[in-house]
Amino acid sequence: MTNSLIEICRLGDEIMEEGLTQKQADIYNLIVKYKIENGYAPTLTELCELSNKSIGAIQSIIRILKRKKFIEAQDYKSRTIKVIK
């Protein structure tokens, strides 16, 4: 396993302690991993494909992650997700 993936695993354990559900933590980890591997944020469509979830489910989780201050994202703009925590 690469160092960045090991860090994501450690980060996942910390996130669960900070009040995210497993589904929220999974999407957060997908965002972090995607940004590490590609250098830019995923689109909502890409998150749907990677997680096998509907666009509505992804939008809901993104709103929660924003409210809990794990990410920032601009509405109606692609690839604007910024990881805060």
C-alpha positions as a printed Julia matrix, in Angstrom:
85×3 Matrix{Float64}:
   0.0    0.0     0.0
   1.35   3.46   -0.86
   2.0    6.07    1.81
  -0.91   8.22    0.63
  -3.34   5.3     0.91
  -2.03   4.47    4.39
  -2.66   8.1     5.37
  -6.22   7.85    4.02
  -6.82   4.75    6.17
  -5.53   6.54    9.27
  -7.59   9.58    8.35
 -10.68   7.38    8.06
 -10.31   6.21   11.65
  -9.97   9.81   12.86
 -12.99  10.93   10.84
 -15.25   8.33   12.41
 -14.27   9.71   15.82
 -15.27  13.23   14.68
 -18.91  12.4    14.05
 -19.27  11.24   10.46
 -21.31   8.19    9.6
 -19.66   5.39    7.64
 -21.3    6.55    4.38
 -20.16  10.14    4.94
 -16.64   8.99    5.78
 -16.57   6.78    2.66
 -17.45   9.72    0.39
 -15.0   12.0     2.19
 -12.24   9.4     1.73
 -13.14   9.07   -1.97
 -12.75  12.83   -2.37
  -9.38  12.87   -0.58
  -8.08   9.86   -2.52
  -9.26  11.28   -5.86
  -7.55  14.63   -5.16
  -4.29  12.87   -4.2
  -4.31  10.69   -7.31
  -5.48  13.32   -9.84
  -4.5   16.68   -8.42
  -8.03  18.06   -8.65
 -11.45  17.41   -7.14
 -13.94  14.88   -8.53
 -17.24  15.93  -10.07
 -20.5   14.77   -8.53
 -20.93  12.39  -11.46
 -17.51  10.87  -10.82
 -18.36  10.45   -7.13
 -21.57   8.67   -8.18
 -19.61   6.31  -10.4
 -16.91   5.65   -7.8
 -19.36   5.06   -4.95
 -22.22   3.45   -6.87
 -24.63   5.96   -5.28
 -27.26   8.21   -6.85
 -26.66  11.89   -7.53
 -29.2   12.74   -4.82
 -27.35  10.66   -2.23
 -24.03  12.29   -3.16
 -25.54  15.79   -3.03
 -26.97  15.06    0.4
 -23.63  13.8     1.74
 -21.78  16.77    0.23
 -24.2   19.15    2.02
 -23.55  17.34    5.31
 -19.76  17.41    4.81
 -19.99  21.14    4.11
 -22.15  21.76    7.18
 -19.73  19.77    9.37
 -16.82  21.8     7.9
 -14.98  18.84    6.36
 -15.12  20.36    2.88
 -15.95  23.57    1.05
 -17.64  23.57   -2.35
 -19.26  26.16   -4.6
 -22.77  25.37   -5.76
 -23.28  24.88   -9.49
 -19.56  24.75  -10.29
 -17.61  21.66  -11.19
 -14.51  20.45   -9.33
 -14.7   23.08   -6.57
 -14.56  20.7    -3.6
 -11.81  21.69   -1.17
 -10.83  19.46    1.74
 -10.67  21.4     5.01
 -10.03  18.67    7.61
